[in-house]
Amino acid sequence: MGSPVTESGRGWSEGPQHTVQISRPFYIGVYEVTQAEYEGVMGRNPSQFTKNGEGGRAVDGLETSRFPVEEVSWNDAREFCGKLSVLEGATYRLPTEAEWEYACRGKTTTPFHFGSSLNGDKANVNGNYPYGTTTKGPSLGRTTMVGAYPKNPFGLFDMHGNVWEWCEDWYDEYSQATSKDPQGPSTGKFRVIRGGGWDIEPVNCRATDRNEDPQTYLYISIGFRVVRVWE
C-alpha cells in the first residue's frame, strides 16, 4: 500500500510503502452510487449536476440518473449505507482505505490501473494537466454517467476520477509496519477520500493519492461507492 519514492507527483502522505493483509473477502460496488440509487434510498437528490438544473447546474438535458451522486458528506454516505442495509437485509458500509486501494489497483502496480499516464482519455478528470504525457486531453467540466470509461482488472469502473469517494477511515499517517485489515485510527479530524474527481488534475487521481475532509463536508465532486459485507 502506498507509492514508491520514484513515482512522479508522489505526496508525502503516500509513504512509506507498507504491506497490508486483507483477510476477509468483500463485495464492492462496480459503480459509484448513482443519483437514482441515492434518491431511491434517501428520498432526495442533493446533486448539482442534474438534467433540468434543479441542483444548480443543468447539463444540456442529459439523463443524469446514472451520473454519480455528489454533494454528499461522509455522514450522508454512512446514513445511506444504514438505510440500504435495512432495505436489503444485508450489511452495507463504506470501504476501508486499504480495501479501496486494493480494489482500485486491481493487482496492478502502476499509478493508474491502465498504466502510467492519464490526460482525460481513460477517466473523467481535468485533462488540461496531463500526467505521464505532454498531450492535453478532454475535460468535461462535470460528472458523467458511471461506467463510461474502461473498467479495471477487477471489473470496477471510475476508480480514477468522476467523483472522489469517501472511505470509512479517519485520516492518519502511514506506518512502516505490516498490518492486517487496517481500520484507521479510532478518532480524528478528517475522513479519507480517494480517487479524485472530474475537476481534479490526473496527478491527484492516482491509485495511491490521499486526501481528507471533515465528515460533514459537501462538494460538487465528492461521492462514494459501497461495500457489502461478505456473509
ZADO-1210 file (C-alpha; in nm, 4 decimals, padded with zeros to 6 digits):
<atoms>
<atom x="00.0000" y="00.0000" z="00.0000" code="MET" pos="1"/>
<atom x="00.1317" y="00.3453" z="-00.0875" code="GLY" pos="2"/>
<atom x="00.3522" y="00.4701" z="-00.3698" code="SER" pos="3"/>
<atom x="00.7217" y="00.4149" z="-00.4394" code="PRO" pos="4"/>
<atom x="00.9522" y="00.7122" z="-00.3803" code="VAL" pos="5"/>
<atom x="01.0226" y="00.7185" z="-00.7546" code="THR" pos="6"/>
<atom x="00.6599" y="00.7813" z="-00.8564" code="GLU" pos="7"/>
<atom x="00.6105" y="01.1216" z="-01.0179" code="SER" pos="8"/>
<atom x="00.3858" y="01.3538" z="-00.8175" code="GLY" pos="9"/>
<atom x="00.4085" y="01.1411" z="-00.5063" code="ARG" pos="10"/>
<atom x="00.2791" y="01.3152" z="-00.1947" code="GLY" pos="11"/>
<atom x="00.4474" y="01.2759" z="00.1424" code="TRP" pos="12"/>
<atom x="00.1391" y="01.1073" z="00.2852" code="SER" pos="13"/>
<atom x="00.1651" y="00.8200" z="00.0339" code="GLU" pos="14"/>
<atom x="00.4574" y="00.6664" z="00.2169" code="GLY" pos="15"/>
<atom x="00.6162" y="00.4732" z="00.3455" code="PRO" pos="16"/>
<atom x="00.5048" y="00.1855" z="00.1266" code="GLN" pos="17"/>
<atom x="00.3989" y="-00.0968" z="00.3554" code="HIS" pos="18"/>
<atom x="00.2425" y="-00.4392" z="00.3452" code="THR" pos="19"/>
<atom x="-00.1267" y="-00.4785" z="00.4212" code="VAL" pos="20"/>
<atom x="-00.3118" y="-00.8064" z="00.4552" code="GLN" pos="21"/>
<atom x="-00.6826" y="-00.8092" z="00.3735" code="ILE" pos="22"/>
<atom x="-00.8013" y="-01.1334" z="00.5294" code="SER" pos="23"/>
<atom x="-01.1755" y="-01.1051" z="00.4761" code="ARG" pos="24"/>
<atom x="-01.3477" y="-01.1217" z="00.1361" code="PRO" pos="25"/>
<atom x="-01.5740" y="-00.8298" z="00.0477" code="PHE" pos="26"/>
<atom x="-01.8017" y="-00.7131" z="-00.2292" code="TYR" pos="27"/>
<atom x="-01.7528" y="-00.3586" z="-00.3584" code="ILE" pos="28"/>
<atom x="-01.9791" y="-00.1632" z="-00.5917" code="GLY" pos="29"/>
<atom x="-01.8935" y="-00.1954" z="-00.9597" code="VAL" pos="30"/>
<atom x="-02.0008" y="00.1689" z="-00.9926" code="TYR" pos="31"/>
<atom x="-02.0126" y="00.4772" z="-00.7771" code="GLU" pos="32"/>
<atom x="-02.3563" y="00.5230" z="-00.6184" code="VAL" pos="33"/>
<atom x="-02.5764" y="00.6980" z="-00.8750" code="THR" pos="34"/>
<atom x="-02.8235" y="00.9802" z="-00.8333" code="GLN" pos="35"/>
<atom x="-03.1151" y="00.7433" z="-00.8951" code="ALA" pos="36"/>
<atom x="-02.9884" y="00.4913" z="-00.6395" code="GLU" pos="37"/>
<atom x="-02.9311" y="00.7585" z="-00.3779" code="TYR" pos="38"/>
<atom x="-03.2736" y="00.9134" z="-00.4314" code="GLU" pos="39"/>
<atom x="-03.4369" y="00.5705" z="-00.4205" code="GLY" pos="40"/>
<atom x="-03.2958" y="00.5066" z="-00.0750" code="VAL" pos="41"/>
<atom x="-03.2824" y="00.8556" z="00.0749" code="MET" pos="42"/>
<atom x="-03.5815" y="01.0195" z="-00.0936" code="GLY" pos="43"/>
<atom x="-03.3794" y="01.3154" z="-00.2203" code="ARG" pos="44"/>
<atom x="-03.1081" y="01.4015" z="-00.4699" code="ASN" pos="45"/>
<atom x="-02.8545" y="01.6587" z="-00.3458" code="PRO" pos="46"/>
<atom x="-02.6503" y="01.6602" z="-00.6678" code="SER" pos="47"/>
<atom x="-02.5549" y="01.9770" z="-00.8523" code="GLN" pos="48"/>
<atom x="-02.5377" y="01.8189" z="-01.1987" code="PHE" pos="49"/>
<atom x="-02.8962" y="01.7286" z="-01.2837" code="THR" pos="50"/>
<atom x="-03.0957" y="01.7013" z="-01.6036" code="LYS" pos="51"/>
<atom x="-03.3027" y="02.0140" z="-01.5545" code="ASN" pos="52"/>
<atom x="-03.0651" y="02.2025" z="-01.3308" code="GLY" pos="53"/>
<atom x="-03.2580" y="02.1531" z="-01.0069" code="GLU" pos="54"/>
<atom x="-02.9271" y="02.1257" z="-00.8265" code="GLY" pos="55"/>
<atom x="-02.7942" y="02.4434" z="-00.9798" code="GLY" pos="56"/>
<atom x="-02.6104" y="02.3130" z="-01.2860" code="ARG" pos="57"/>
<atom x="-02.8057" y="02.1890" z="-01.5865" code="ALA" pos="58"/>
<atom x="-02.6186" y="01.9510" z="-01.8168" code="VAL" pos="59"/>
<atom x="-02.7795" y="02.0162" z="-02.1547" code="ASP" pos="60"/>
<atom x="-03.0773" y="01.7951" z="-02.0891" code="GLY" pos="61"/>
<atom x="-02.8686" y="01.4812" z="-02.0436" code="LEU" pos="62"/>
<atom x="-03.0216" y="01.1976" z="-01.8465" code="GLU" pos="63"/>
<atom x="-02.8374" y="01.2198" z="-01.5167" code="THR" pos="64"/>
<atom x="-02.9973" y="00.9377" z="-01.3200" code="SER" pos="65"/>
<atom x="-02.6858" y="00.7282" z="-01.3879" code="ARG" pos="66"/>
<atom x="-02.4465" y="01.0097" z="-01.3017" code="PHE" pos="67"/>
<atom x="-02.2779" y="00.9628" z="-00.9626" code="PRO" pos="68"/>
<atom x="-02.4432" y="01.1376" z="-00.6727" code="VAL" pos="69"/>
<atom x="-02.2339" y="01.4290" z="-00.5414" code="GLU" pos="70"/>
<atom x="-02.2650" y="01.6952" z="-00.2754" code="GLU" pos="71"/>
<atom x="-02.2836" y="01.4180" z="-00.0146" code="VAL" pos="72"/>
<atom x="-02.0953" y="01.4225" z="00.3135" code="SER" pos="73"/>
<atom x="-01.9388" y="01.1244" z="00.4857" code="TRP" pos="74"/>
<atom x="-02.2322" y="01.1365" z="00.7277" code="ASN" pos="75"/>
<atom x="-02.4747" y="01.1213" z="00.4333" code="ASP" pos="76"/>
<atom x="-02.2903" y="00.8251" z="00.2842" code="ALA" pos="77"/>
<atom x="-02.2994" y="00.6401" z="00.6138" code="ARG" pos="78"/>
<atom x="-02.6714" y="00.7095" z="00.6504" code="GLU" pos="79"/>
<atom x="-02.7279" y="00.5720" z="00.3002" code="PHE" pos="80"/>
<atom x="-02.5414" y="00.2532" z="00.3924" code="CYS" pos="81"/>
<atom x="-02.7531" y="00.2120" z="00.7037" code="GLY" pos="82"/>
<atom x="-03.0820" y="00.2556" z="00.5208" code="LYS" pos="83"/>
<atom x="-02.9749" y="00.0294" z="00.2344" code="LEU" pos="84"/>
<atom x="-02.8790" y="-00.2385" z="00.4860" code="SER" pos="85"/>
<atom x="-03.2309" y="-00.2321" z="00.6297" code="VAL" pos="86"/>
<atom x="-03.3948" y="-00.2352" z="00.2864" code="LEU" pos="87"/>
<atom x="-03.1934" y="-00.5308" z="00.1571" code="GLU" pos="88"/>
<atom x="-03.1398" y="-00.7282" z="00.4760" code="GLY" pos="89"/>
<atom x="-02.7629" y="-00.7217" z="00.4287" code="ALA" pos="90"/>
<atom x="-02.4794" y="-00.5176" z="00.5754" code="THR" pos="91"/>
<atom x="-02.3512" y="-00.2277" z="00.3659" code="TYR" pos="92"/>
<atom x="-02.0727" y="00.0110" z="00.4626" code="ARG" pos="93"/>
<atom x="-01.8042" y="00.2324" z="00.3143" code="LEU" pos="94"/>
<atom x="-01.4763" y="00.0677" z="00.2129" code="PRO" pos="95"/>
<atom x="-01.1756" y="00.0980" z="00.4363" code="THR" pos="96"/>
<atom x="-00.8898" y="00.2913" z="00.2804" code="GLU" pos="97"/>
<atom x="-00.6917" y="-00.0317" z="00.2390" code="ALA" pos="98"/>
<atom x="-00.9848" y="-00.2056" z="00.0681" code="GLU" pos="99"/>
<atom x="-01.0315" y="00.0939" z="-00.1589" code="TRP" pos="100"/>
<atom x="-00.6697" y="00.0994" z="-00.2769" code="GLU" pos="101"/>
<atom x="-00.6669" y="-00.2772" z="-00.3285" code="TYR" pos="102"/>
<atom x="-00.9877" y="-00.2539" z="-00.5336" code="ALA" pos="103"/>
<atom x="-00.8597" y="00.0430" z="-00.7337" code="CYS" pos="104"/>
<atom x="-00.5299" y="-00.1202" z="-00.8270" code="ARG" pos="105"/>
<atom x="-00.6821" y="-00.4478" z="-00.9406" code="GLY" pos="106"/>
<atom x="-00.3433" y="-00.6145" z="-00.8754" code="LYS" pos="107"/>
<atom x="-00.1564" y="-00.3580" z="-01.0876" code="THR" pos="108"/>
<atom x="00.1411" y="-00.1549" z="-00.9646" code="THR" pos="109"/>
<atom x="00.1273" y="00.1477" z="-01.1961" code="THR" pos="110"/>
<atom x="-00.0103" y="00.4910" z="-01.0948" code="PRO" pos="111"/>
<atom x="-00.3394" y="00.4050" z="-01.2691" code="PHE" pos="112"/>
<atom x="-00.4859" y="00.0621" z="-01.3272" code="HIS" pos="113"/>
<atom x="-00.4459" y="00.1197" z="-01.7018" code="PHE" pos="114"/>
<atom x="-00.0850" y="00.2390" z="-01.6916" code="GLY" pos="115"/>
<atom x="00.1365" y="00.5346" z="-01.6089" code="SER" pos="116"/>
<atom x="-00.0271" y="00.8217" z="-01.7961" code="SER" pos="117"/>
<atom x="-00.3625" y="00.9998" z="-01.7966" code="LEU" pos="118"/>
<atom x="-00.4903" y="01.3077" z="-01.9772" code="ASN" pos="119"/>
<atom x="-00.8673" y="01.2611" z="-01.9598" code="GLY" pos="120"/>
<atom x="-00.8871" y="00.9876" z="-02.2222" code="ASP" pos="121"/>
<atom x="-00.9371" y="00.6928" z="-01.9871" code="LYS" pos="122"/>
<atom x="-01.1045" y="00.8643" z="-01.6909" code="ALA" pos="123"/>
<atom x="-01.3155" y="01.1722" z="-01.6227" code="ASN" pos="124"/>
<atom x="-01.0519" y="01.4153" z="-01.4936" code="VAL" pos="125"/>
<atom x="-00.9166" y="01.7588" z="-01.5817" code="ASN" pos="126"/>
<atom x="-00.7236" y="01.6714" z="-01.8966" code="GLY" pos="127"/>
<atom x="-00.5678" y="02.0179" z="-01.9195" code="ASN" pos="128"/>
<atom x="-00.2988" y="01.8973" z="-01.6785" code="TYR" pos="129"/>
<atom x="-00.1794" y="01.5638" z="-01.8209" code="PRO" pos="130"/>
<atom x="00.0224" y="01.3145" z="-01.6195" code="TYR" pos="131"/>
<atom x="00.2915" y="01.0968" z="-01.7772" code="GLY" pos="132"/>
<atom x="00.2459" y="01.2678" z="-02.1141" code="THR" pos="133"/>
<atom x="00.2654" y="01.6187" z="-02.2550" code="THR" pos="134"/>
<atom x="-00.0529" y="01.5829" z="-02.4584" code="THR" pos="135"/>
<atom x="-00.3571" y="01.7562" z="-02.3143" code="LYS" pos="136"/>
<atom x="-00.6841" y="01.5697" z="-02.3291" code="GLY" pos="137"/>
<atom x="-01.0577" y="01.6058" z="-02.2636" code="PRO" pos="138"/>
<atom x="-01.2001" y="01.7940" z="-01.9684" code="SER" pos="139"/>
<atom x="-01.5780" y="01.7565" z="-01.9467" code="LEU" pos="140"/>
<atom x="-01.6172" y="02.0096" z="-01.6676" code="GLY" pos="141"/>
<atom x="-01.8791" y="01.7913" z="-01.4981" code="ARG" pos="142"/>
<atom x="-01.9582" y="01.4393" z="-01.3836" code="THR" pos="143"/>
<atom x="-02.0673" y="01.1823" z="-01.6386" code="THR" pos="144"/>
<atom x="-02.2538" y="00.8514" z="-01.6476" code="MET" pos="145"/>
<atom x="-02.0890" y="00.5817" z="-01.4389" code="VAL" pos="146"/>
<atom x="-01.9177" y="00.3128" z="-01.6435" code="GLY" pos="147"/>
<atom x="-01.8368" y="00.5435" z="-01.9351" code="ALA" pos="148"/>
<atom x="-01.4644" y="00.4652" z="-01.9188" code="TYR" pos="149"/>
<atom x="-01.2742" y="00.1336" z="-01.9225" code="PRO" pos="150"/>
<atom x="-01.3096" y="-00.0964" z="-01.6224" code="LYS" pos="151"/>
<atom x="-01.0145" y="-00.2127" z="-01.4170" code="ASN" pos="152"/>
<atom x="-00.8940" y="-00.5765" z="-01.3911" code="PRO" pos="153"/>
<atom x="-01.1471" y="-00.6418" z="-01.1135" code="PHE" pos="154"/>
<atom x="-01.4324" y="-00.5153" z="-01.3340" code="GLY" pos="155"/>
<atom x="-01.4746" y="-00.1887" z="-01.1411" code="LEU" pos="156"/>
<atom x="-01.5442" y="00.1450" z="-01.3097" code="PHE" pos="157"/>
<atom x="-01.4436" y="00.5039" z="-01.2295" code="ASP" pos="158"/>
<atom x="-01.1907" y="00.4229" z="-00.9605" code="MET" pos="159"/>
<atom x="-00.9984" y="00.7171" z="-01.1050" code="HIS" pos="160"/>
<atom x="-01.1895" y="01.0426" z="-01.1490" code="GLY" pos="161"/>
<atom x="-01.5587" y="01.1283" z="-01.1889" code="ASN" pos="162"/>
<atom x="-01.6071" y="01.1842" z="-00.8140" code="VAL" pos="163"/>
<atom x="-01.3893" y="01.1463" z="-00.5070" code="TRP" pos="164"/>
<atom x="-01.5026" y="00.8550" z="-00.2905" code="GLU" pos="165"/>
<atom x="-01.5430" y="00.8562" z="00.0858" code="TRP" pos="166"/>
<atom x="-01.3680" y="00.5822" z="00.2809" code="CYS" pos="167"/>
<atom x="-01.4610" y="00.4618" z="00.6271" code="GLU" pos="168"/>
<atom x="-01.1326" y="00.5604" z="00.7918" code="ASP" pos="169"/>
<atom x="-01.0235" y="00.8617" z="00.9851" code="TRP" pos="170"/>
<atom x="-00.7191" y="01.0065" z="00.8113" code="TYR" pos="171"/>
<atom x="-00.3793" y="00.9250" z="00.9616" code="ASP" pos="172"/>
<atom x="-00.0159" y="00.8955" z="00.8551" code="GLU" pos="173"/>
<atom x="00.1069" y="00.5578" z="00.7365" code="TYR" pos="174"/>
<atom x="00.3222" y="00.3280" z="00.9450" code="SER" pos="175"/>
<atom x="00.6050" y="00.1102" z="00.8152" code="GLN" pos="176"/>
<atom x="00.4667" y="-00.1900" z="00.9990" code="ALA" pos="177"/>
<atom x="00.2746" y="-00.4689" z="00.8281" code="THR" pos="178"/>
<atom x="-00.0924" y="-00.4531" z="00.9211" code="SER" pos="179"/>
<atom x="-00.3906" y="-00.6868" z="00.8924" code="LYS" pos="180"/>
<atom x="-00.7308" y="-00.5450" z="00.7935" code="ASP" pos="181"/>
<atom x="-00.6382" y="-00.1886" z="00.8970" code="PRO" pos="182"/>
<atom x="-00.9315" y="00.0247" z="01.0055" code="GLN" pos="183"/>
<atom x="-00.7545" y="00.3572" z="01.0597" code="GLY" pos="184"/>
<atom x="-00.7405" y="00.5379" z="01.3949" code="PRO" pos="185"/>
<atom x="-01.0352" y="00.5340" z="01.6355" code="SER" pos="186"/>
<atom x="-01.0702" y="00.9127" z="01.6285" code="THR" pos="187"/>
<atom x="-00.9594" y="01.2036" z="01.4149" code="GLY" pos="188"/>
<atom x="-01.0496" y="01.5321" z="01.2480" code="LYS" pos="189"/>
<atom x="-01.0833" y="01.4246" z="00.8861" code="PHE" pos="190"/>
<atom x="-01.2140" y="01.1297" z="00.6872" code="ARG" pos="191"/>
<atom x="-01.0261" y="00.9834" z="00.3903" code="VAL" pos="192"/>
<atom x="-01.1362" y="01.0474" z="00.0324" code="ILE" pos="193"/>
<atom x="-00.9801" y="00.8700" z="-00.2643" code="ARG" pos="194"/>
<atom x="-00.9723" y="00.8582" z="-00.6437" code="GLY" pos="195"/>
<atom x="-01.0006" y="01.2218" z="-00.7492" code="GLY" pos="196"/>
<atom x="-01.2850" y="01.3809" z="-00.9422" code="GLY" pos="197"/>
<atom x="-01.3902" y="01.5355" z="-01.2716" code="TRP" pos="198"/>
<atom x="-01.2288" y="01.8702" z="-01.1830" code="ASP" pos="199"/>
<atom x="-00.9048" y="01.7259" z="-01.0480" code="ILE" pos="200"/>
<atom x="-00.5628" y="01.7043" z="-01.2115" code="GLU" pos="201"/>
<atom x="-00.4657" y="01.3461" z="-01.3014" code="PRO" pos="202"/>
<atom x="-00.1720" y="01.3503" z="-01.0589" code="VAL" pos="203"/>
<atom x="-00.4257" y="01.3569" z="-00.7763" code="ASN" pos="204"/>
<atom x="-00.6303" y="01.0749" z="-00.9277" code="CYS" pos="205"/>
<atom x="-00.3578" y="00.8130" z="-00.8936" code="ARG" pos="206"/>
<atom x="-00.4317" y="00.4908" z="-00.7053" code="ALA" pos="207"/>
<atom x="-00.2175" y="00.5981" z="-00.4110" code="THR" pos="208"/>
<atom x="-00.3114" y="00.9656" z="-00.3818" code="ASP" pos="209"/>
<atom x="-00.4703" y="01.0501" z="-00.0468" code="ARG" pos="210"/>
<atom x="-00.6887" y="01.3389" z="00.0583" code="ASN" pos="211"/>
<atom x="-00.9035" y="01.4175" z="00.3598" code="GLU" pos="212"/>
<atom x="-01.2016" y="01.6307" z="00.4558" code="ASP" pos="213"/>
<atom x="-01.4294" y="01.6838" z="00.7571" code="PRO" pos="214"/>
<atom x="-01.7061" y="01.4257" z="00.7661" code="GLN" pos="215"/>
<atom x="-01.9706" y="01.6973" z="00.7258" code="THR" pos="216"/>
<atom x="-01.8051" y="01.8423" z="00.4142" code="TYR" pos="217"/>
<atom x="-02.0053" y="01.8724" z="00.0917" code="LEU" pos="218"/>
<atom x="-01.8527" y="01.9257" z="-00.2518" code="TYR" pos="219"/>
<atom x="-01.9546" y="01.9002" z="-00.6144" code="ILE" pos="220"/>
<atom x="-01.7005" y="01.6278" z="-00.6887" code="SER" pos="221"/>
<atom x="-01.7324" y="01.4055" z="-00.3818" code="ILE" pos="222"/>
<atom x="-01.9459" y="01.0906" z="-00.3850" code="GLY" pos="223"/>
<atom x="-01.8957" y="00.7307" z="-00.2750" code="PHE" pos="224"/>
<atom x="-01.9349" y="00.3621" z="-00.3510" code="ARG" pos="225"/>
<atom x="-02.0406" y="00.0922" z="-00.1091" code="VAL" pos="226"/>
<atom x="-01.9085" y="-00.2352" z="00.0236" code="VAL" pos="227"/>
<atom x="-02.1389" y="-00.5249" z="00.1022" code="ARG" pos="228"/>
<atom x="-02.0068" y="-00.7377" z="00.3845" code="VAL" pos="229"/>
<atom x="-01.9371" y="-01.0987" z="00.2891" code="TRP" pos="230"/>
<atom x="-02.1697" y="-01.3245" z="00.4841" code="GLU" pos="231"/>
</atoms>
